[in-house]
Amino acid sequence: MSHTRASVAAIRGVPDPILSHRPPAPSRDVATDAAVHAGASRAAFRVARVRALLDGTPVLQARRLGRARLAANVVDLDCLQRIGPEGRVLFYEAA
């Protein structure tokens, strides 16, 4: 057996690394909503647009799936919660 075939066989033998509790990739609707919220965050709170987009996408995805988002970034996500308060975010502080 070649090294490639042996590698492929070894990879196929590994269980699926994506756990069932992990959300799927965000849909186009979620990405669009995140971009709109990022623009609103930038206008209202002077938050960096890219940071607001990267922080907001998982929050909006969790909201779409009916889940809560666990996060430590209180400042940026508080701005997002003010714009769209219907999502749930659980904040934690690292010890």
Disulfide bonds with the S-S distance in Angstrom:
none
